[in-house]
Amino acid sequence: DGGWGSWSPWTECAQICGGSIVERIRVCDNPAPANGGAKCPGPDKETKEDCKEPCEVDGGWGEWSEWTRCSTSCGPGKKTRDRKCNNPEAAYGGKCVGDAQETDSCKLFPCPSK
């Protein structure tokens, strides 16, 4: 009768996240069946799901907030507005592409001369 050799190492994951099927094999050669002997019992291949780490999911930006008040009451100033990465939220190391804050110039009134 035949006997199984050692299992091979598991194959590499086809993808690094999200789940992938890996397999390993063994050969009926320790010893191989001869002179009418029986084949090795059981399977020559095993499979399992592996690499189950979730994949990065990039997020989307929500709406911009209202602009802040101008940083000065007269003359040139700055105003800003913000947005959140929540439409949808990024997950598992993903991110939103672009800036979370925007700045613009503003000028309410000319400053009085002295």
Residue pairs with C-beta under 8 A, 6 or more apart in sequence:
1 33
1 37
1 38
1 40
2 28
2 29
2 30
2 31
2 32
2 33
2 37
2 38
2 39
2 40
3 28
3 30
3 31
3 40
4 26
4 27
4 28
4 30
4 40
4 42
4 44
5 26
5 27
5 28
5 29
5 30
6 26
6 30
7 24
7 25
7 26
7 46
8 24
8 25
8 26
9 24
10 22
10 23
10 24
10 48
10 50
11 22
11 23
11 24
12 22
13 20
13 22
13 50
13 51
14 20
14 21
15 51
16 51
16 53
17 51
17 53
17 54
17 55
17 56
17 92
18 51
18 52
18 53
18 54
18 55
19 49
19 50
19 51
19 52
20 49
20 50
20 51
21 47
21 48
21 49
21 50
22 47
22 48
22 49
22 50
22 51
23 45
23 46
23 47
23 48
24 45
24 46
25 44
25 45
25 46
26 44
26 45
27 44
28 39
28 40
28 44
33 39
33 40
53 92
54 91
54 92
55 92
56 90
56 91
56 92
56 93
56 94
57 88
57 90
57 91
57 92
57 94
58 90
58 94
58 95
58 96
58 97
59 85
59 86
59 87
59 88
59 89
59 90
59 91
59 94
59 95
59 96
60 85
60 87
60 88
60 96
61 83
61 84
61 85
61 87
61 96
61 98
62 83
62 84
62 85
62 86
62 87
63 83
64 81
64 82
64 83
64 102
65 81
65 82
65 83
66 81
67 79
67 80
67 81
67 104
68 79
68 80
68 81
69 79
70 77
70 78
70 79
70 106
70 107
70 108
71 77
71 78
71 79
71 106
72 108
73 108
73 109
74 108
74 109
74 110
74 111
74 112
75 107
75 110
75 111
76 105
76 106
76 107
77 105
77 106
77 107
77 108
78 103
78 104
78 105
78 106
79 103
79 104
79 105
79 106
80 101
80 102
80 103
80 104
81 101
81 102
82 100
82 101
82 102
83 100
83 101
84 100
85 95
85 96
85 100
90 96
